[in-house]
């Protein structure tokens, strides 16, 4: 039996994510994706909308399996080969990841985990496992998670994603379109927040739901995002430097991916990129607009990539903040855990007073957790720039 002729698709495969507040129709939207549908029904609400598209398969009849990434991976591996699946729907990522976040915080508070990194490791592994398990089959994918109303420490009302920036950024490698459900004057519509190879943001009008059940909406989205663009133009959009980002998580994901173009890479991993982004924002008084944040971040990432390409070795861009210092003095190993005692001993050996070293600590502290290795890297960069020499044993 010969191979079938390759069919050239009109549009890129649908690897989409959609966000919105609870009750705004995300699961209903999922029913309009390409069938047969295979829901990972972590919210246990698919039955309420299944009548809209009965061409549906079932991952498992046991509801618990839909919230367990080990079982999800096992069931997909056992049953996807030979199955005709149009779209795998993750509904929702919030229901899978949020309980792991709660458990991590409890483990840290009750001493069952040494630090937040250890506590959050299962969450990170679950996210990676789920992405790999879902995306490897070549089916369309729809990732759903929720937005929630929240308040800042100052009491200001904000809209908050229910999974962390790191998880949202990590998800970016698996999606090519980000959608948000918007509600205005009793109408609901789709806002195209970001497209890897097409139009998005202000270049696409909000697509209003004219049927009450999102009928035909995925096709309308594709036409709005891709129609009239050649393959070359789509590729150019993918490689063009962005003017802005829809959210911090998108910026972090872009910076990590763009930083991988240099060798060595500009960032060690996604957490390194997030730390660098957040530190850069703190050092610049946390700009309020996304345009300002994007300008700072794009410049920072370009500087890191250029420095890597020029030197071909570790350079100031390896730190968690912006790359303004030279790099000649001995550096602390990124792979070794640094204690606060070692940091302060090293600071004294470089001749820093406690007051002058404190900014490096503050810049690498989130909540009550301090990245002492990051603080020491920044301190060493400053020492290099000022020509300071180590005295004594250098704090070791």
BAFI-709399 format. One record per residue (C-alpha): residue number from 0; y, z, x. Coordinates in pm, whole numbers, plus 50000, padded with zeros to 5 digits. Layout:
BEGIN
+------+-------+-------+-------+
: resi :    c2 :    c3 :    c1 :
+------+-------+-------+-------+
:  NUM :     Y :     Z :     X :
...
+------+-------+-------+-------+
END
This chain:
BEGIN
+------+-------+-------+-------+
: resi :    c2 :    c3 :    c1 :
+------+-------+-------+-------+
:    0 : 50000 : 50000 : 50000 :
:    1 : 50333 : 49895 : 50149 :
:    2 : 50655 : 50093 : 50163 :
:    3 : 50897 : 50044 : 49872 :
:    4 : 51223 : 49862 : 49931 :
:    5 : 51511 : 50094 : 50016 :
:    6 : 51761 : 50129 : 49734 :
:    7 : 52118 : 50165 : 49858 :
:    8 : 52293 : 50431 : 49647 :
:    9 : 52635 : 50367 : 49501 :
:   10 : 52752 : 50722 : 49574 :
:   11 : 52650 : 50991 : 49826 :
:   12 : 52368 : 51215 : 49707 :
:   13 : 52489 : 51502 : 49491 :
:   14 : 52493 : 51816 : 49701 :
:   15 : 52749 : 52008 : 49499 :
:   16 : 52866 : 52362 : 49449 :
:   17 : 53050 : 52483 : 49141 :
:   18 : 53236 : 52811 : 49092 :
:   19 : 53413 : 52975 : 48803 :
:   20 : 53446 : 53297 : 48609 :
:   21 : 53156 : 53422 : 48400 :
:   22 : 53115 : 53242 : 48069 :
:   23 : 53308 : 52928 : 48164 :
:   24 : 53013 : 52691 : 48133 :
:   25 : 52867 : 52657 : 48483 :
:   26 : 52507 : 52668 : 48357 :
:   27 : 52597 : 52420 : 48084 :
:   28 : 52741 : 52190 : 48351 :
:   29 : 52411 : 52217 : 48540 :
:   30 : 52230 : 52067 : 48241 :
:   31 : 52425 : 51743 : 48294 :
:   32 : 52297 : 51690 : 48647 :
:   33 : 52035 : 51429 : 48732 :
:   34 : 51698 : 51510 : 48569 :
:   35 : 51425 : 51626 : 48593 :
:   36 : 51594 : 51959 : 48659 :
:   37 : 51437 : 52244 : 48855 :
:   38 : 51643 : 52562 : 48802 :
:   39 : 51616 : 52865 : 49027 :
:   40 : 51714 : 53085 : 48735 :
:   41 : 51839 : 53396 : 48917 :
:   42 : 52084 : 53477 : 48637 :
:   43 : 51805 : 53436 : 48377 :
:   44 : 52031 : 53242 : 48141 :
:   45 : 51894 : 52888 : 48160 :
:   46 : 51702 : 52933 : 47833 :
:   47 : 52038 : 52953 : 47652 :
:   48 : 52135 : 52599 : 47754 :
:   49 : 51796 : 52433 : 47813 :
:   50 : 51814 : 52247 : 47479 :
:   51 : 52089 : 52028 : 47630 :
:   52 : 51843 : 51876 : 47878 :
:   53 : 51477 : 51947 : 47802 :
:   54 : 51368 : 51723 : 48094 :
:   55 : 51316 : 52037 : 48297 :
:   56 : 51057 : 52194 : 48525 :
:   57 : 50996 : 52565 : 48584 :
:   58 : 50986 : 52723 : 48928 :
:   59 : 50788 : 53021 : 48800 :
:   60 : 50717 : 53193 : 48470 :
:   61 : 50775 : 53527 : 48646 :
:   62 : 51151 : 53604 : 48632 :
:   63 : 51134 : 53818 : 48948 :
:   64 : 51036 : 53515 : 49156 :
:   65 : 51375 : 53353 : 49091 :
:   66 : 51561 : 53628 : 49281 :
:   67 : 51329 : 53652 : 49584 :
:   68 : 51398 : 53404 : 49863 :
:   69 : 51049 : 53447 : 50008 :
:   70 : 50890 : 53351 : 49676 :
:   71 : 51138 : 53069 : 49618 :
:   72 : 51049 : 52917 : 49955 :
:   73 : 50675 : 52964 : 49895 :
:   74 : 50682 : 52808 : 49548 :
:   75 : 50889 : 52509 : 49662 :
:   76 : 50656 : 52448 : 49957 :
:   77 : 50351 : 52464 : 49729 :
:   78 : 50480 : 52241 : 49451 :
:   79 : 50758 : 52005 : 49561 :
:   80 : 50535 : 51749 : 49735 :
:   81 : 50458 : 51484 : 49479 :
:   82 : 50686 : 51640 : 49218 :
:   83 : 50959 : 51429 : 49062 :
:   84 : 51268 : 51651 : 49087 :
:   85 : 51612 : 51510 : 49026 :
:   86 : 51820 : 51824 : 49090 :
:   87 : 51741 : 52171 : 49221 :
:   88 : 51983 : 52416 : 49057 :
:   89 : 52059 : 52756 : 49212 :
:   90 : 52194 : 52959 : 48919 :
:   91 : 52332 : 53165 : 49063 :
:   92 : 52375 : 53241 : 49429 :
:   93 : 52567 : 53554 : 49327 :
:   94 : 52257 : 53702 : 49163 :
:   95 : 52051 : 53646 : 49480 :
:   96 : 52300 : 53750 : 49750 :
:   97 : 52511 : 54023 : 49584 :
:   98 : 52221 : 54275 : 49557 :
:   99 : 52154 : 54229 : 49929 :
:  100 : 52519 : 54309 : 50004 :
:  101 : 52500 : 54627 : 49795 :
:  102 : 52181 : 54732 : 49971 :
:  103 : 52336 : 54666 : 50314 :
:  104 : 52637 : 54886 : 50236 :
:  105 : 52412 : 55164 : 50106 :
:  106 : 52186 : 55142 : 50412 :
:  107 : 52488 : 55175 : 50640 :
:  108 : 52640 : 55465 : 50444 :
:  109 : 52310 : 55657 : 50431 :
:  110 : 52223 : 55601 : 50795 :
:  111 : 51931 : 55367 : 50731 :
:  112 : 52101 : 55100 : 50945 :
:  113 : 52266 : 55153 : 51284 :
:  114 : 52567 : 54935 : 51208 :
:  115 : 52697 : 54677 : 50965 :
:  116 : 52551 : 54391 : 51168 :
:  117 : 52201 : 54535 : 51133 :
:  118 : 52262 : 54614 : 50767 :
:  119 : 52380 : 54263 : 50680 :
:  120 : 52117 : 54077 : 50882 :
:  121 : 51871 : 54051 : 50585 :
:  122 : 52150 : 53895 : 50376 :
:  123 : 52224 : 53635 : 50642 :
:  124 : 51856 : 53556 : 50685 :
:  125 : 51806 : 53524 : 50308 :
:  126 : 52097 : 53279 : 50282 :
:  127 : 51962 : 53066 : 50567 :
:  128 : 51609 : 53077 : 50425 :
:  129 : 51728 : 52973 : 50080 :
:  130 : 51936 : 52683 : 50211 :
:  131 : 51654 : 52548 : 50425 :
:  132 : 51400 : 52590 : 50144 :
:  133 : 51615 : 52406 : 49889 :
:  134 : 51775 : 52124 : 50090 :
:  135 : 51479 : 51980 : 50279 :
:  136 : 51327 : 51791 : 49984 :
:  137 : 51590 : 51521 : 49938 :
:  138 : 51666 : 51610 : 49576 :
:  139 : 52018 : 51657 : 49444 :
:  140 : 52134 : 52019 : 49460 :
:  141 : 52379 : 52228 : 49259 :
:  142 : 52480 : 52569 : 49395 :
:  143 : 52645 : 52800 : 49144 :
:  144 : 52830 : 53124 : 49213 :
:  145 : 53091 : 53329 : 49031 :
:  146 : 53458 : 53410 : 49060 :
:  147 : 53574 : 53757 : 48960 :
:  148 : 53907 : 53924 : 48889 :
:  149 : 53986 : 54190 : 49149 :
:  150 : 54275 : 54384 : 49301 :
:  151 : 54408 : 54421 : 49652 :
:  152 : 54472 : 54762 : 49808 :
:  153 : 54832 : 54726 : 49689 :
:  154 : 54719 : 54672 : 49331 :
:  155 : 54793 : 54299 : 49330 :
:  156 : 54561 : 54103 : 49103 :
:  157 : 54355 : 53834 : 49278 :
:  158 : 54062 : 53604 : 49204 :
:  159 : 53773 : 53683 : 49436 :
:  160 : 53451 : 53499 : 49515 :
:  161 : 53142 : 53711 : 49457 :
:  162 : 52983 : 53617 : 49787 :
:  163 : 53145 : 53667 : 50127 :
:  164 : 53349 : 53416 : 50324 :
:  165 : 53066 : 53394 : 50574 :
:  166 : 52813 : 53300 : 50305 :
:  167 : 53052 : 53049 : 50149 :
:  168 : 53118 : 52898 : 50492 :
:  169 : 52747 : 52892 : 50570 :
:  170 : 52682 : 52708 : 50243 :
:  171 : 52923 : 52433 : 50349 :
:  172 : 52661 : 52271 : 50571 :
:  173 : 52455 : 52204 : 50258 :
:  174 : 52722 : 52063 : 50025 :
:  175 : 52949 : 51758 : 50014 :
:  176 : 53154 : 51847 : 49707 :
:  177 : 53315 : 52174 : 49591 :
:  178 : 53404 : 52205 : 49223 :
:  179 : 53578 : 52475 : 49023 :
:  180 : 53587 : 52529 : 48648 :
:  181 : 53946 : 52576 : 48531 :
:  182 : 54065 : 52697 : 48191 :
:  183 : 54408 : 52601 : 48056 :
:  184 : 54531 : 52645 : 47699 :
:  185 : 54182 : 52681 : 47565 :
:  186 : 54056 : 52368 : 47744 :
:  187 : 53815 : 52368 : 48033 :
:  188 : 53797 : 52114 : 48310 :
:  189 : 53673 : 52045 : 48661 :
:  190 : 53897 : 52068 : 48965 :
:  191 : 53762 : 51893 : 49277 :
:  192 : 53847 : 52146 : 49547 :
:  193 : 53699 : 51958 : 49844 :
:  194 : 53499 : 51644 : 49919 :
:  195 : 53333 : 51565 : 50249 :
:  196 : 53370 : 51187 : 50215 :
:  197 : 53600 : 51129 : 49919 :
:  198 : 53917 : 51225 : 49736 :
:  199 : 53987 : 51587 : 49643 :
:  200 : 54262 : 51836 : 49569 :
:  201 : 54590 : 51683 : 49458 :
:  202 : 54441 : 51332 : 49489 :
:  203 : 54213 : 51391 : 49188 :
:  204 : 54345 : 51489 : 48845 :
:  205 : 54168 : 51774 : 48667 :
:  206 : 53883 : 51622 : 48467 :
:  207 : 53888 : 51779 : 48122 :
:  208 : 53572 : 51837 : 47922 :
:  209 : 53609 : 51612 : 47616 :
:  210 : 53266 : 51682 : 47463 :
:  211 : 53236 : 52062 : 47477 :
:  212 : 52913 : 52038 : 47679 :
:  213 : 53024 : 51850 : 47993 :
:  214 : 52843 : 51535 : 47875 :
:  215 : 52894 : 51258 : 48132 :
:  216 : 53101 : 51484 : 48360 :
:  217 : 52899 : 51436 : 48686 :
:  218 : 52945 : 51060 : 48654 :
:  219 : 53319 : 51100 : 48588 :
:  220 : 53348 : 51318 : 48899 :
:  221 : 53177 : 51056 : 49116 :
:  222 : 53403 : 50780 : 48989 :
:  223 : 53716 : 50988 : 49050 :
:  224 : 53609 : 51095 : 49400 :
:  225 : 53449 : 50778 : 49539 :
:  226 : 53539 : 50464 : 49342 :
:  227 : 53746 : 50213 : 49538 :
:  228 : 53656 : 50365 : 49877 :
:  229 : 53454 : 50155 : 50119 :
:  230 : 53184 : 50309 : 50338 :
:  231 : 53426 : 50287 : 50630 :
:  232 : 53699 : 50463 : 50433 :
:  233 : 53458 : 50738 : 50329 :
:  234 : 53355 : 50786 : 50692 :
:  235 : 53721 : 50795 : 50797 :
:  236 : 53793 : 51067 : 50540 :
:  237 : 53505 : 51271 : 50677 :
:  238 : 53643 : 51251 : 51032 :
:  239 : 54014 : 51289 : 50957 :
:  240 : 54178 : 51619 : 51043 :
:  241 : 54248 : 51802 : 50717 :
:  242 : 54604 : 51873 : 50609 :
:  243 : 54503 : 52197 : 50440 :
:  244 : 54198 : 52377 : 50297 :
:  245 : 54114 : 52504 : 49953 :
:  246 : 54007 : 52846 : 50085 :
:  247 : 53954 : 53049 : 50402 :
:  248 : 53579 : 52992 : 50389 :
:  249 : 53624 : 52614 : 50396 :
:  250 : 53859 : 52648 : 50693 :
:  251 : 53609 : 52863 : 50881 :
:  252 : 53323 : 52622 : 50810 :
:  253 : 53534 : 52325 : 50919 :
:  254 : 53639 : 52503 : 51241 :
:  255 : 53280 : 52589 : 51328 :
:  256 : 53160 : 52232 : 51264 :
:  257 : 53453 : 52073 : 51449 :
:  258 : 53408 : 52319 : 51736 :
:  259 : 53050 : 52197 : 51777 :
:  260 : 53188 : 51863 : 51900 :
:  261 : 53261 : 52016 : 52240 :
:  262 : 52996 : 52114 : 52491 :
:  263 : 52971 : 52410 : 52526 :
:  264 : 53063 : 52466 : 52163 :
:  265 : 53399 : 52623 : 52083 :
:  266 : 53228 : 52902 : 51887 :
:  267 : 52904 : 53081 : 51955 :
:  268 : 52812 : 53095 : 51586 :
:  269 : 52963 : 53111 : 51239 :
:  270 : 53044 : 53483 : 51270 :
:  271 : 53235 : 53409 : 51592 :
:  272 : 53436 : 53144 : 51405 :
:  273 : 53512 : 53383 : 51119 :
:  274 : 53621 : 53657 : 51361 :
:  275 : 53848 : 53410 : 51540 :
:  276 : 54003 : 53292 : 51214 :
:  277 : 54068 : 53641 : 51079 :
:  278 : 54210 : 53764 : 51410 :
:  279 : 54442 : 53463 : 51429 :
:  280 : 54568 : 53537 : 51078 :
:  281 : 54627 : 53906 : 51161 :
:  282 : 54821 : 53815 : 51475 :
:  283 : 55045 : 53587 : 51268 :
:  284 : 55120 : 53838 : 50991 :
:  285 : 54856 : 53697 : 50755 :
:  286 : 55041 : 53390 : 50618 :
:  287 : 55049 : 53376 : 50241 :
:  288 : 55010 : 53000 : 50191 :
:  289 : 54699 : 52799 : 50273 :
:  290 : 54913 : 52529 : 50435 :
:  291 : 55045 : 52779 : 50690 :
:  292 : 54698 : 52920 : 50754 :
:  293 : 54557 : 52571 : 50796 :
:  294 : 54825 : 52468 : 51045 :
:  295 : 54755 : 52773 : 51261 :
:  296 : 54379 : 52733 : 51243 :
:  297 : 54365 : 52358 : 51309 :
:  298 : 54585 : 52403 : 51614 :
:  299 : 54368 : 52689 : 51736 :
:  300 : 54042 : 52497 : 51694 :
:  301 : 54184 : 52187 : 51866 :
:  302 : 54300 : 52403 : 52158 :
:  303 : 53955 : 52559 : 52191 :
:  304 : 53778 : 52222 : 52182 :
:  305 : 54019 : 52073 : 52437 :
:  306 : 53976 : 52372 : 52668 :
:  307 : 53597 : 52345 : 52648 :
:  308 : 53603 : 51972 : 52717 :
:  309 : 53835 : 52017 : 53015 :
:  310 : 53658 : 52308 : 53182 :
:  311 : 53304 : 52261 : 53058 :
:  312 : 53254 : 52635 : 53086 :
:  313 : 53352 : 52964 : 52924 :
:  314 : 53725 : 52982 : 52864 :
:  315 : 53978 : 53180 : 52665 :
:  316 : 53863 : 53012 : 52346 :
:  317 : 53546 : 53219 : 52361 :
:  318 : 53734 : 53526 : 52250 :
:  319 : 53790 : 53625 : 51891 :
:  320 : 54161 : 53545 : 51890 :
:  321 : 54384 : 53261 : 51998 :
:  322 : 54345 : 53107 : 52340 :
:  323 : 54668 : 53177 : 52528 :
:  324 : 54543 : 53349 : 52843 :
:  325 : 54392 : 53218 : 53163 :
:  326 : 54032 : 53283 : 53266 :
:  327 : 53948 : 53386 : 53621 :
:  328 : 53852 : 53752 : 53621 :
:  329 : 53495 : 53873 : 53557 :
:  330 : 53408 : 53871 : 53189 :
:  331 : 53191 : 54099 : 52986 :
:  332 : 52869 : 53937 : 52864 :
:  333 : 52888 : 53832 : 52497 :
:  334 : 52522 : 53925 : 52459 :
:  335 : 52562 : 54289 : 52563 :
:  336 : 52665 : 54568 : 52328 :
:  337 : 52986 : 54735 : 52449 :
:  338 : 53067 : 55096 : 52367 :
:  339 : 53413 : 55240 : 52313 :
:  340 : 53373 : 55444 : 52634 :
:  341 : 53315 : 55128 : 52838 :
:  342 : 53619 : 54962 : 52682 :
:  343 : 53853 : 55249 : 52768 :
:  344 : 53708 : 55285 : 53119 :
:  345 : 53763 : 54915 : 53180 :
:  346 : 54117 : 54936 : 53039 :
:  347 : 54200 : 55219 : 53283 :
:  348 : 54048 : 55020 : 53569 :
:  349 : 54285 : 54735 : 53489 :
:  350 : 54579 : 54973 : 53475 :
:  351 : 54639 : 54961 : 53099 :
:  352 : 54775 : 55273 : 52933 :
:  353 : 54610 : 55381 : 52606 :
:  354 : 54918 : 55260 : 52420 :
:  355 : 54914 : 54915 : 52580 :
:  356 : 54538 : 54874 : 52523 :
:  357 : 54546 : 54985 : 52161 :
:  358 : 54656 : 54643 : 52020 :
:  359 : 54332 : 54488 : 52143 :
:  360 : 54137 : 54751 : 51953 :
:  361 : 54337 : 54701 : 51633 :
:  362 : 54302 : 54323 : 51649 :
:  363 : 53922 : 54356 : 51665 :
:  364 : 53883 : 54619 : 51395 :
:  365 : 53792 : 54540 : 51036 :
:  366 : 53776 : 54842 : 50808 :
:  367 : 53625 : 55116 : 51022 :
:  368 : 53417 : 54884 : 51240 :
:  369 : 53546 : 54781 : 51585 :
:  370 : 53408 : 54490 : 51784 :
:  371 : 53443 : 54655 : 52126 :
:  372 : 53309 : 54350 : 52310 :
:  373 : 53575 : 54135 : 52143 :
:  374 : 53845 : 54390 : 52230 :
:  375 : 53731 : 54389 : 52592 :
:  376 : 53730 : 54009 : 52610 :
:  377 : 54089 : 54000 : 52485 :
:  378 : 54194 : 54275 : 52726 :
:  379 : 54040 : 54084 : 53019 :
:  380 : 54222 : 53766 : 52916 :
:  381 : 54552 : 53958 : 52918 :
:  382 : 54467 : 54109 : 53255 :
:  383 : 54403 : 53760 : 53397 :
:  384 : 54732 : 53630 : 53262 :
:  385 : 54920 : 53919 : 53423 :
:  386 : 54729 : 53897 : 53753 :
:  387 : 54585 : 54247 : 53724 :
:  388 : 54304 : 54345 : 53958 :
:  389 : 54021 : 54588 : 53887 :
:  390 : 54035 : 54924 : 54065 :
:  391 : 53738 : 55149 : 54138 :
:  392 : 53410 : 55034 : 53981 :
:  393 : 53580 : 54847 : 53699 :
:  394 : 53456 : 55090 : 53440 :
:  395 : 53084 : 55021 : 53499 :
+------+-------+-------+-------+
END
